[in-house]
């Protein structure tokens, strides 16, 4: 593994990484963006040479950028429906020069999960049932959308082949198909690692 020592300083602690973003984004970090420690641990489990990992609701790209930095042989994709967050993710990715990280500006329901090998999910749909805790009010948020997005991801995951890896952070077990077996929950109470049986 080759680590760019010049950029390593950004991955020392969360405040160092968050400094890459505007103040408004820094202020959202603790609630909405994946902590560096969780991103590193998750990417270790999800990574394999030339495999494709999808972050479901990537926000400003913190998970993908961190994972891509520490796991350069794996391709990390993030899908985000908010154009401003997508733009920020692209900007930081380019600043850190990470060719194995790609962001997609789209709604998750327009993506075919079969294009990917494994998945990371930091409950990005929660704002639909708790809109006051959301990132902003730029997208529609309601309980019907929560059900719609959750059902779509559930069905897509359930169609994946045996051996598919999934990591959830602050997710509900009800969002995971019964075809997935819990592999590890020891690193952090909210971090769960799954595999499709």
C-alpha positions, -999 to 999 in steps of 0.1 A, spaced: 0 0 0 14 34 -10 4 63 12 9 99 0 27 113 30 20 149 20 -18 143 23 -15 120 54 -19 150 77 -56 153 67 -63 118 79 -47 122 113 -80 133 130 -115 143 120 -110 180 125 -79 180 102 -100 163 74 -130 185 79 -108 216 75 -108 207 37 -144 219 36 -163 252 43 -172 261 79 -209 251 73 -198 216 62 -174 213 91 -203 221 115 -223 192 101 -195 167 104 -202 151 138 -238 142 129 -237 136 92 -202 125 79 -185 92 87 -157 95 113 -122 87 100 -119 57 123 -151 42 111 -142 48 74 -108 31 78 -123 1 96 -151 -3 71 -129 0 41 -106 -27 54 -136 -51 54 -150 -39 20 -118 -37 0 -104 -61 -25 -81 -54 -56 -102 -39 -84 -135 -43 -65 -161 -16 -66 -176 -2 -34 -207 20 -34 -214 45 -6 -252 49 -5 -257 86 1 -221 99 1 -227 135 12 -194 155 9 -175 122 2 -157 117 35 -161 79 35 -151 74 -1 -121 98 1 -108 83 33 -113 47 21 -98 55 -13 -67 71 3 -60 40 25 -72 14 0 -57 25 -33 -64 -8 -51 -101 -6 -45 -125 16 -65 -149 37 -43 -181 53 -57 -204 76 -39 -239 85 -50 -253 118 -38 -285 136 -49 -275 171 -36 -256 189 -63 -237 212 -38 -225 182 -17 -215 163 -49 -195 194 -60 -177 196 -27 -169 159 -28 -154 163 -63 -134 193 -52 -118 175 -22 -112 144 -42 -93 164 -69 -73 183 -42 -61 150 -28 -56 134 -62 -75 102 -57 -80 84 -91 -98 54 -74 -126 76 -61 -156 86 -82 -188 105 -73 -222 102 -90 -247 130 -89 -280 111 -89 -308 96 -68 -300 61 -53 -331 47 -70 -316 53 -104 -286 31 -97 -282 -6 -104 -265 -22 -75 -252 -51 -97 -226 -26 -110 -209 -29 -76 -193 -55 -54 -199 -42 -19 -217 -14 -1 -214 11 27 -245 26 42 -246 54 69 -284 56 72 -287 85 47 -325 81 46 -330 90 83 -336 127 75 -369 117 58 -384 107 92 -365 134 112 -362 163 88 -352 188 115 -320 168 119 -313 168 82 -284 184 63 -306 212 48 -341 216 32 -330 214 -4 -345 180 -11 -379 166 -3 -381 147 30 -410 127 43 -418 92 56 -430 80 23 -396 87 8 -380 69 37 -400 38 29 -394 42 -8 -356 45 -5 -353 18 22 -374 -7 2 -353 0 -30 -320 -6 -12 -334 -37 6 -345 -52 -27 -313 -44 -45 -292 -58 -17 -313 -90 -16 -306 -96 -53 -268 -94 -49 -248 -126 -52 -235 -147 -23 -204 -132 -8 -215 -96 -13 -201 -74 16 -221 -47 33 -212 -23 62 -239 -3 80 -232 25 104 -261 37 126 -286 16 106 -316 -4 115 -315 -42 113 -349 -40 96 -332 -23 66 -310 -54 60 -323 -85 41 -323 -117 61 -300 -131 34 -272 -112 50 -253 -126 79 -238 -104 106 -200 -110 105 -187 -85 130 -200 -59 154 -171 -56 178 -153 -24 167 -181 0 175 -217 -5 187 -232 12 156 -208 -4 131 -220 -37 116 -203 -58 89 -224 -82 69 -221 -108 41 -247 -121 17 -251 -159 23 
